[in-house]
Amino acid sequence: MNQLIDHTYLKPEGTLKEIQTLIDEAKTHQFKSVCIQPHFVTFAKEQLSGSAVLVCTVIGFPLGMNTVDTKVYETKKAVQEGADEIDMVGTLRHIKEANYTAYEEEVRAVKKACEGRVLKVILETGALTDDEIRKASAAAINGGADFVKTSTGFGPGQATVEALKIMAEVAQGKGVKASGGVRTYEDALKMIEAGATRIGTSNGVAIVTGQKAKNSY
């Protein structure tokens, strides 16, 4: 379970103290990555030197309404500063307008900027119909995404078994990340059984130790 978890802190009020705690916990429990705001990428990379824990950061977060050029710049900067994985919020408007060509092109542009790093595309499934989840997942995969991801944790709804099953069916061997509302070992297990291959949560320690969850995301 530990190696499926992106240990996450994305609150805007976060300080170096919170990020240091996140990093220390990730090292102790051998999580796959720490998922943090771009502001902390350089610090995290330095603190994780010599560790197997990856640095994951978010792009266009949390609304996804930045221009493609802005997301590309953010991605390039994050890569330069040491990010190993990129979690990008796709443009929700394109999905709601059924402009899946634009959605795919956006993903392709950001994937190119990743320079070989893993790209996870956040769909914000709580705002989507089943059909939109299916078509957006396909567009993201066609654009080069390595993962499709359910939620930012800051938008409507949370990860659901139903959404994950659709995403996993479309992904066809690509990754599927469940994030938003995964608070316990039982929650994580349900998501994995539905097709998740990565779990994004601020409750990683609680999940792997059986402690009570302290965070909502």
C-alpha positions in Angstrom: 0.0 0.0 0.0 2.8 2.5 0.9 4.2 2.6 -2.6 0.8 3.5 -4.0 0.5 6.7 -2.0 1.3 10.2 -3.0 1.6 11.8 0.4 -0.1 15.2 -0.1 -0.1 18.7 1.4 -1.7 21.3 -0.9 -3.3 23.8 1.5 -2.4 27.4 0.6 -1.5 28.2 4.2 1.2 25.5 4.3 4.6 26.5 5.6 8.0 24.9 5.4 7.3 23.3 8.7 4.3 21.4 7.4 6.2 20.4 4.2 9.1 19.2 6.3 6.7 17.0 8.4 5.2 15.7 5.1 8.7 14.8 3.8 9.8 13.1 7.0 6.6 11.0 7.1 7.1 10.1 3.5 10.6 8.9 4.2 9.6 7.0 7.3 6.7 5.2 5.6 8.4 4.9 2.2 5.6 6.5 0.3 5.8 6.8 -3.5 5.9 10.6 -3.5 5.2 13.8 -1.7 2.6 15.9 -3.6 3.1 19.6 -3.0 2.6 23.1 -4.4 5.2 24.3 -6.9 6.4 26.8 -4.3 8.1 23.9 -2.4 9.6 21.8 -5.2 13.2 23.0 -4.7 13.0 22.6 -0.9 11.5 19.1 -1.2 14.0 18.0 -3.8 16.9 19.0 -1.5 15.3 17.4 1.5 14.7 14.1 -0.4 18.2 13.8 -1.8 19.3 10.2 -1.4 15.7 9.0 -0.8 13.6 7.0 -3.1 10.6 9.3 -2.5 9.6 11.3 -5.6 8.7 14.9 -5.8 5.2 15.5 -7.3 3.8 18.9 -7.9 0.6 20.4 -9.2 0.0 22.6 -12.3 -2.9 24.9 -13.0 -4.1 24.1 -9.5 -6.8 24.0 -8.3 -9.2 25.4 -11.0 -7.4 24.5 -14.2 -8.4 27.7 -15.9 -4.9 28.9 -16.6 -4.0 29.2 -20.3 -2.1 26.4 -21.9 1.0 28.6 -22.2 0.9 29.2 -18.5 0.6 25.5 -17.7 3.5 24.7 -20.0 5.6 27.4 -18.3 4.7 26.1 -14.9 5.6 22.6 -15.9 8.9 23.5 -17.4 9.8 25.5 -14.3 8.8 22.6 -12.0 10.9 20.2 -14.0 13.9 22.5 -13.8 13.5 22.7 -10.0 13.4 19.0 -9.7 9.8 17.7 -10.0 9.7 14.0 -10.8 5.9 13.9 -11.5 3.3 16.5 -12.6 -0.4 16.5 -11.7 -2.1 18.9 -14.0 -5.7 20.2 -13.7 -7.3 20.0 -17.1 -9.5 22.7 -18.5 -13.0 21.7 -17.2 -14.7 24.0 -19.7 -13.4 22.0 -22.6 -15.1 18.9 -21.2 -18.4 20.7 -20.5 -18.4 22.1 -24.1 -17.5 18.6 -25.5 -14.3 20.1 -27.0 -12.2 17.0 -26.4 -9.8 18.0 -29.2 -8.8 21.1 -27.2 -8.5 19.0 -24.0 -6.3 16.5 -25.8 -4.1 19.2 -27.3 -3.6 20.8 -23.9 -2.5 17.5 -22.3 -0.1 16.9 -25.2 1.5 20.4 -24.8 2.0 19.8 -21.0 3.3 16.3 -21.6 5.9 17.6 -23.9 7.0 20.1 -21.3 7.3 17.3 -18.8 10.5 16.1 -20.6 9.8 12.4 -19.9 8.4 12.9 -16.4 5.1 11.2 -15.4 2.0 13.3 -16.1 -1.3 12.8 -14.2 -4.3 14.7 -15.6 -6.9 15.7 -13.0 -10.5 15.5 -14.4 -12.5 16.8 -11.4 -14.9 13.9 -11.8 -17.4 15.3 -9.2 -18.4 17.9 -11.8 -18.8 15.4 -14.6 -21.3 12.9 -16.0 -20.2 9.3 -16.6 -20.1 10.0 -20.3 -17.9 13.1 -19.7 -15.6 11.1 -17.4 -15.2 8.4 -20.1 -14.5 10.9 -23.0 -12.2 13.1 -20.9 -10.2 10.1 -19.8 -9.8 9.0 -23.4 -8.7 12.5 -24.5 -6.2 12.7 -21.7 -4.7 9.3 -22.5 -4.6 10.1 -26.2 -2.8 13.3 -25.4 0.0 11.4 -23.6 -1.1 11.3 -20.0 0.5 8.6 -17.9 -2.4 8.7 -15.4 -5.9 10.1 -15.2 -6.8 11.4 -11.7 -10.2 11.9 -10.1 -10.1 15.2 -8.2 -8.2 18.1 -6.8 -9.8 17.8 -3.4 -10.8 21.4 -3.7 -13.7 21.0 -6.2 -17.1 19.4 -6.1 -17.3 15.8 -4.9 -14.6 13.3 -4.2 -13.1 10.1 -5.6 -15.8 7.4 -6.2 -15.7 3.8 -7.0 -18.0 4.4 -10.0 -15.8 7.1 -11.5 -12.7 5.0 -11.0 -14.2 2.0 -12.8 -14.9 4.1 -15.8 -11.5 5.6 -15.8 -9.7 2.3 -15.4 -11.8 0.8 -18.3 -10.7 3.7 -20.6 -7.1 3.9 -19.3 -6.3 0.4 -20.6 -3.0 -0.1 -18.8 -2.3 3.5 -18.0 -2.4 4.7 -14.4 -5.5 5.8 -12.5 -5.1 8.0 -9.4 -7.8 8.3 -6.8 -7.7 11.5 -4.8 -10.2 13.4 -2.7 -11.8 11.8 0.4 -9.5 8.8 0.7 -9.0 8.8 4.5 -8.8 5.2 5.7 -7.2 1.9 4.7 -10.7 0.6 3.8 -11.2 3.7 1.6 -7.9 3.1 -0.2 -8.7 -0.6 -0.7 -12.0 0.1 -2.3 -10.3 2.5 -4.7 -7.6 0.0 -5.6 -10.2 -2.7 -6.2 -12.1 -0.3 -8.5 -8.9 0.2 -10.6 -6.8 2.8 -8.8 -3.0 2.4 -9.2 -2.1 5.4 -7.1 -3.8 7.1 -4.1 -3.5 10.8 -3.4 -4.2 11.6 0.2 -3.1 13.8 3.1 -4.0 10.8 5.4 -1.2 8.5 4.2 0.1 7.9 7.7 -3.4 7.1 9.0 -4.0 4.7 6.1 -0.9 2.6 6.6 -0.9 2.6 10.4 -4.6 2.3 11.1 -4.7 5.6 13.0 -7.7 7.9 12.8 -7.7 10.3 9.8 -6.9 13.9 10.6 -7.5 15.5 7.3 -10.4 15.8 4.8 -8.3 15.5 1.7 
